[in-house]
Amino acid sequence: MNYREALAWLYATQRFGIKLGLENIERLLAALPGSGSETAAPCKVIHVAGTNGKGSVCAMIEAIARAAGYRTGLFTSPHLISFRERILVNGEMISEDEVAGGLTEIRELIGDWDPHPTFFEIATALALQHFQKTRCEILVLETGMGGRLDATNAVQSSVSVITPIDFDHEKWLGHSIDQIAKEKAGIIKPRTPVISAPQRPEAEVIIRQRAEECDAPLQFVNDPWTKTRIALRGDHQKMNAALAIAALQATDIKVSDDATARGLSSVEWSARFQIWNEHIVIDGAHNPASARILAQTWREEFGDEHATILLAILRDKNAAEIVQAFAPIATRFVLPQIRSERALPPNELAEVLSAITPSLPYSITPFVAEAISAAQRTSERVLITGSLHFAGEALAFLRGEPNALEECAQ
């Protein structure tokens, strides 16, 4: 398969849905040369779970380690524009040829498997094989969902990192904080150090219990990092930086103060309060907790200034709480139809808006491009938010690049 044929096959596996469990990924890693967990033994593996901040913490860990001279592998999800964003070595995306070759090998291997591996299991195996081939010294793995049954949990980690736990993916992870925390804390492994952000009391109890059961050293990081500049905006990123630094220290990875400063000052993570230009801000806040953090960061950056908010939300999210978080910084909302089958239709989102913020005007547009073009003609700042899928589609339009859905169709 060439690159686009390989991606078309991979995206077709989404019909198998989300299947939490480790049996399939363990079978796949065992069968695929160069991807099994045993190959990660010479590496340091930093495994990150949580509800919000996972990607930023992963990006910071990778940036600091790379600044210190280590060869790094970074696996994150979802991607914004290109699938290749998920798999980085030393900050460089996996090549199209590597994706095509790796997926061709996997397709031939699993053609008659029942159950068939899912999209995320295949992507995880592809990443681990690529990291082994490129001789990475430090792997940073972000969970896709949860932790206990997430495909990334098939790898033995050197340290487990847990960012703040809040409500998200309740359909799969549970409808209470302690249920969600049990899934996230599932990445804690026997006698493996654990680094955690400050947590809600009920989540902290679960994390402490799991760490004790596993005889795993546990450290809660309570003080934000303030010693050096952080390229990512928002006070919450200071706590993410502190987590990243503590994770590296717990893994006995030697990093100088200079490397830490250079890594944090140069770290990039798209669609996290990304100031595209003086007029447009893009942030993929996709659940109530991240929406509240985004609103606070907006105030930190722009004071009492309000925004035209371009908002698109996925159907399984708590739209009402997200709208409540954004309403105090909004002058009006623009609701585009995005290219995701999971999106909440704009007319249904409009009903939520009308119930919560009846005095705020809104408009519905059929296309993201139309919404952005119209918003750019206003005099006030524009905030594009509500979903990482939406953020990716908006970035693709602004960059003039094919978006994630078009990537495999060309």
C-alpha positions in Angstrom: 0.0 0.0 0.0 1.1 3.6 -0.6 0.6 6.2 2.1 -3.0 7.2 1.2 -4.1 3.6 0.6 -2.6 2.7 4.0 -4.5 5.5 5.7 -7.7 4.6 4.0 -7.4 1.1 5.3 -6.5 2.3 8.8 -9.5 4.7 8.9 -11.7 1.9 7.8 -10.9 0.0 10.9 -12.8 2.6 12.9 -15.9 0.5 12.1 -14.6 -1.8 14.8 -15.2 1.0 17.3 -13.6 1.5 20.7 -12.8 -1.7 22.5 -11.0 -1.2 25.8 -8.8 -4.2 26.7 -5.3 -5.4 26.4 -5.7 -8.8 24.9 -5.6 -7.6 21.2 -2.7 -5.2 21.6 -0.7 -7.7 23.6 -1.2 -10.3 20.8 -0.3 -7.7 18.2 2.9 -6.6 19.9 3.9 -10.1 20.4 3.4 -11.0 16.7 4.8 -7.8 15.2 8.6 -7.8 15.0 10.2 -4.9 16.8 7.1 -3.6 18.6 6.7 -5.8 21.7 7.1 -4.4 25.2 10.3 -6.3 25.6 11.9 -4.1 23.0 11.3 -1.1 25.2 13.5 -2.4 28.0 16.6 -0.4 27.0 14.4 2.7 26.8 12.9 4.9 29.5 9.2 4.9 29.1 7.1 7.7 30.5 3.4 6.9 30.5 0.9 9.7 30.9 -2.8 9.5 31.7 -5.4 11.9 33.1 -8.3 14.0 31.8 -6.8 17.3 30.8 -3.2 18.4 30.2 -1.9 15.0 29.0 -0.7 16.3 25.7 0.9 19.4 27.1 2.8 17.3 29.7 3.9 14.9 27.1 5.1 17.7 24.8 7.1 19.3 27.7 8.7 16.0 28.7 9.8 15.3 25.1 11.0 18.9 24.6 13.2 18.8 27.7 14.6 15.4 27.0 15.4 16.3 23.5 17.1 19.5 24.6 19.2 17.4 26.9 20.4 15.4 24.0 18.3 12.2 24.2 16.7 10.6 21.2 13.0 10.8 21.9 9.8 9.1 20.7 6.5 10.8 21.3 3.1 9.1 20.8 0.0 11.2 21.3 -3.6 11.4 20.1 -5.7 12.6 18.5 -3.9 14.3 15.5 -5.1 17.6 14.3 -4.3 17.7 10.6 -2.1 14.7 9.7 -2.1 11.2 11.2 1.7 11.5 11.2 1.5 14.0 14.0 0.8 11.1 16.4 4.3 9.5 16.0 7.3 11.8 16.4 11.0 11.0 16.7 13.2 13.8 17.9 10.3 16.2 17.1 10.0 14.9 13.5 6.8 13.2 12.2 7.0 9.6 11.0 7.5 9.6 7.2 4.7 8.7 4.8 6.8 5.7 3.6 7.2 4.5 7.2 3.5 4.7 7.8 2.8 2.9 4.5 5.3 0.2 5.2 4.3 -0.3 8.8 0.6 -0.5 8.1 1.1 -2.8 5.2 2.9 -5.2 7.5 0.3 -5.0 10.1 -2.6 -5.5 7.6 -1.0 -8.7 6.3 -0.5 -9.9 9.9 -4.0 -9.3 11.2 -6.1 -10.0 8.1 -8.0 -12.9 9.6 -7.9 -12.0 13.3 -11.1 -12.1 15.2 -11.5 -9.8 17.0 -9.9 -7.4 14.7 -7.5 -4.8 16.2 -8.9 -1.3 16.5 -7.6 1.9 14.9 -5.9 2.9 18.2 -4.4 -0.5 18.8 -2.9 -0.5 15.3 -1.6 3.0 15.7 0.0 2.1 19.0 1.8 -0.9 17.5 3.0 1.2 14.6 4.4 3.8 16.9 6.2 1.3 19.1 7.7 -0.5 16.1 8.9 2.8 14.7 10.4 3.9 18.0 12.3 0.6 18.2 13.6 0.9 14.6 14.8 4.4 15.2 16.5 3.5 18.5 14.8 6.0 20.7 16.2 6.3 24.2 13.1 7.9 25.9 9.5 7.1 24.9 6.7 9.4 26.0 3.3 7.6 25.6 -0.1 9.4 26.0 -3.1 7.2 26.8 -5.9 7.4 24.3 -8.7 6.9 26.8 -8.7 5.9 30.4 -5.6 3.9 31.3 -6.2 0.5 32.8 -7.5 -1.0 29.5 -5.8 1.5 27.1 -3.6 0.0 24.4 -0.6 2.0 25.6 -0.8 0.2 29.0 0.6 -3.0 27.4 4.1 -1.4 27.7 6.1 -1.6 30.9 6.7 2.0 31.9 9.5 3.5 33.9 7.2 6.1 35.5 3.4 6.7 35.5 2.2 10.3 35.3 -1.4 11.3 36.1 -2.7 14.7 35.2 -5.9 16.2 36.8 -8.8 13.8 36.6 -12.2 15.2 35.7 -15.4 14.2 33.8 -14.9 13.1 30.2 -15.7 9.9 28.2 -18.2 8.9 30.8 -19.8 6.4 28.5 -16.6 4.3 28.7 -15.0 5.3 31.9 -17.8 5.8 34.3 -20.1 8.6 35.6 -18.3 9.4 38.8 -14.9 10.8 39.6 -13.9 7.7 41.6 -14.9 5.4 38.7 -12.9 7.5 36.2 -10.0 7.6 38.6 -9.9 3.8 38.8 -9.5 3.7 35.1 -6.8 6.4 34.9 -4.9 4.9 37.9 -4.8 1.6 36.1 -1.5 2.7 34.5 0.2 2.4 37.9 2.4 -0.7 37.8 4.2 -2.7 40.5 7.1 -0.9 42.1 7.0 1.8 39.3 7.2 5.5 40.4 4.0 7.5 40.1 3.8 11.3 39.7 0.4 12.9 40.1 -1.0 16.4 39.8 -3.2 17.7 42.6 -6.5 15.8 42.4 -10.1 16.0 43.6 -10.3 14.2 47.0 -12.1 11.2 45.6 -9.6 10.8 42.8 -6.6 11.2 45.2 -8.0 8.4 47.4 -8.1 6.0 44.4 -4.6 6.9 43.3 -3.2 6.4 46.7 -4.9 3.0 47.0 -3.7 1.8 43.7 -0.1 2.9 44.4 -0.2 1.2 47.8 -1.5 -2.0 46.2 1.3 -1.9 43.6 4.0 -0.9 46.1 4.6 2.0 43.8 6.4 5.2 45.1 3.9 8.1 44.8 4.6 11.8 44.6 1.9 14.5 44.3 3.3 17.6 42.6 1.7 20.6 44.3 3.9 23.5 43.4 3.9 25.0 39.9 7.1 25.6 37.9 8.1 29.3 38.0 11.9 29.3 37.5 12.0 29.6 33.8 9.8 30.7 30.8 7.2 28.3 29.4 6.3 28.7 25.8 2.8 27.4 26.3 0.4 30.1 27.6 -1.7 29.9 30.8 -0.9 29.6 34.5 -2.1 25.9 34.4 0.9 25.2 32.1 3.2 25.9 35.1 1.7 22.9 36.9 2.1 20.8 33.7 5.7 21.8 33.6 6.2 20.8 37.2 4.7 17.4 36.4 7.0 17.0 33.4 10.1 17.8 35.3 9.1 15.5 38.2 8.5 12.7 35.8 12.0 13.0 34.3 13.5 13.1 37.8 11.6 10.0 38.9 12.9 8.2 35.9 16.5 9.0 36.8 16.9 10.8 33.4 19.8 13.3 33.8 18.7 16.7 32.6 20.5 20.0 33.3 18.9 23.2 34.4 19.9 24.7 31.0 18.2 21.8 29.1 15.1 22.2 31.2 14.9 25.9 30.4 15.6 25.4 26.7 13.0 22.7 26.4 10.2 24.6 28.2 11.0 27.8 26.3 10.8 26.1 22.9 8.0 23.5 23.5 5.2 23.6 20.9 1.8 22.1 21.2 -0.8 23.2 18.6 -4.4 24.2 19.5 -3.6 24.8 23.2 -4.3 28.5 23.5 -2.5 28.9 20.2 -2.4 32.5 19.1 -2.6 32.1 15.4 -2.4 35.8 14.8 -3.4 39.0 16.6 -7.0 38.2 15.7 -7.4 34.5 16.2 -6.9 32.1 19.1 -7.3 28.3 18.7 -7.8 26.0 21.7 -9.2 22.4 21.5 -10.9 22.6 24.9 -13.4 19.7 24.6 -14.9 19.1 28.1 -16.2 21.3 30.9 -12.9 21.3 32.9 -10.8 22.3 29.9 -13.4 24.9 28.9 -13.1 26.5 32.4 -9.3 26.5 32.1 -9.5 28.1 28.7 -11.8 30.9 29.9 -9.4 31.6 32.8 -6.4 31.7 30.4 -8.4 34.1 28.2 -8.8 36.4 31.1 -5.1 36.1 32.0 -4.1 37.0 28.5 -6.7 39.6 27.5 -8.3 40.8 30.7 -11.9 41.9 30.3 -11.8 41.7 26.5 -14.6 39.5 25.0 -14.5 37.2 22.0 -16.5 36.0 19.0 -16.5 32.3 19.8 -16.6 29.8 17.0 -17.9 26.7 18.8 -18.3 23.1 17.8 -18.8 20.3 20.3 -18.9 16.5 20.0 -22.2 14.8 20.7 -20.9 12.8 23.7 -19.7 15.9 25.6 -21.5 18.0 28.2 -22.5 20.9 26.0 -24.4 22.8 28.7 -21.4 23.0 31.0 -19.0 23.9 28.2 -21.4 26.8 27.1 -21.6 27.9 30.7 -17.8 28.2 30.9 -17.5 30.2 27.7 -20.5 32.5 28.1 -18.7 35.1 30.4 -16.1 35.8 27.8 -18.3 35.8 24.7 -20.0 38.6 22.8 -21.6 36.1 20.3 -21.3 32.5 19.1 -20.8 31.2 15.6 -21.8 27.5 15.2 -20.3 25.8 12.2 -21.0 22.3 11.0 -17.7 20.3 11.3 -16.6 17.2 9.4 -17.1 14.7 12.2 -19.8 12.1 12.5 -19.6 12.6 16.2 -20.3 16.3 16.1 -23.3 17.8 17.9 -25.4 19.3 15.1 -25.3 23.1 15.2 -29.0 23.5 15.5 -29.0 21.3 18.7 -26.1 23.3 20.1 -28.1 26.4 19.4 -30.9 25.1 21.6 -28.4 24.6 24.4 -27.1 28.2 23.9 -30.6 29.6 23.9 -31.5 27.9 27.1 -28.3 29.0 28.9 -27.4 32.4 27.4 -30.6 33.7 25.8 -29.2 37.2 25.6 -26.1 36.2 23.6 -26.6 36.3 19.8 -25.5 33.3 17.6 -25.4 32.3 14.0 -25.1 28.9 12.3 -22.9 28.3 9.3 -22.7 25.1 7.1 -18.9 25.2 6.8 -15.9 25.9 9.0 -14.3 28.0 6.3 -17.3 30.2 6.0 -17.4 30.6 9.8 -13.7 31.6 10.0 -13.9 34.0 7.1 -17.0 35.7 8.5 -15.4 36.0 12.0 -12.2 37.5 10.6 -14.2 40.4 9.3 -15.2 41.4 12.9 -13.1 43.8 14.9 -12.8 41.7 18.0 -10.7 38.6 18.7 -12.0 35.3 17.6 -11.7 32.1 19.7 -12.0 28.8 17.9 -12.8 26.0 20.4 -14.9 23.2 21.7 -13.3 20.2 20.0 -9.8 19.1 18.9 -11.5 17.8 15.7 -12.7 21.3 15.1 -9.3 22.9 16.0 -7.7 20.6 13.4 -10.1 21.5 10.7 -9.7 25.2 11.4 -5.9 24.9 11.4 -6.0 23.0 8.1 -8.1 25.8 6.6 -5.9 28.6 8.0 -2.7 26.8 6.7 -4.3 26.0 3.4 -3.6 22.2 3.9 -5.7 19.1 3.5 -7.5 18.2 6.8 -7.3 14.8 8.4 -10.3 13.5 6.5 -8.9 14.7 3.1 -5.4 13.4 3.8 -6.2 9.8 2.8 -8.6 10.8 0.0 -6.2 12.6 -2.3 
